[in-house]
Amino acid sequence: MRVLIVDDEALARQRVRRLLQNEADVEVVGEAESGHEAVAMIRELQPDLVCLDVQMPGLDGFGVLREIDSGPVPMVLFITAYDEHAQRAFDVHAVDYVLKPVDGDRFRSAFDKARKQRANAVAAERLGELLETVRRLADGSGAAAAGDAAAMLGVVGGAANGTANSAGGANAANGRYASRILVKQDGRMFFVKTTEIDWIEADRNYVRLHVGKTAHTIRERISHLEETLDPRLFARIHRSTIVNLNRVREMQQWFSGDYVVILEDGTRLRLSRHYRDRVEKQVGV
């Protein structure tokens, strides 16, 4: 991890540098004595983490963040002698807020948060790229495009246990997946095309198929329904949620290590850490 130390006090910078020497895989890329110098160095060096003092002459720590808001923003670990700015620090999504004089154990705890946050951010970016790849390949027309997608992503048809999908007549064991799902509602029966489904929500022994502004409820276990859906198009992102990858607009990181998947219509769904790993394997990582 590349770290920049920003503090107008030389002794404070030395203390942080010594503490960082105890951390593995850390490179201190520079030290800044003022807010204005920090802005220039952040733009030039693009560090992963800035250990940033709050109160500095000329431009304080929050001023530094305002100045760099238009470009890449690194993680920030505030180190300061004053505790009244703690709420503002978390409002700007600081990794942590450490008071001076800096205690070694407290600093290690804060730095561990930064390390985990960076790992999660890298994983989120990687998964976002994979989801975009899946979407792009899935947009191709015909069997050839689908075959190319499967080959490139390492998706093996027939990963399920061979249970027939009564809704669409598809058999996952033969590498074929449901193209439609039977819905019984208000005394009538009709089919919903799987490509029209935005996301699927589990409710005990039932699932709700979200199609635009409409939701259809069917009696089915989400685990069984997952087996009948094409893994090139659908991903289970939570124990109670399956999402159509073609509807995913972006992903945002949560501090807890989970992620928010945002669909094209603005729907926000949780991607848990457990299913993040499954999605990565599903698309061939």
Secondary structure, 3 states (H helix, E strand, C coil): CEEEEECCCHHHHHHHHHHHCCCCCCEEEEEECCHHHHHHHHHHHCCCEEEECCCCCCCCHHHHHHHCCCCCCCEEEEEECCCCCHHHHHHCCCCEEEECCCCHHHHHHHHHHHHHHHHHHHHHHHHHHHHHHHHHHHCCCHHHHHHHHHHHHCCCCCCCCCCECCCCCCEHHHCCCCCEEEEEECCEEEEEEHHHCCEEEEECCEEEEEECCEEEEEECCHHHHHHHCCCCCEEEEECCEEEEHHHEEEEEECCCCCEEEEECCCCEEEECHHHHHHHHHHCCC
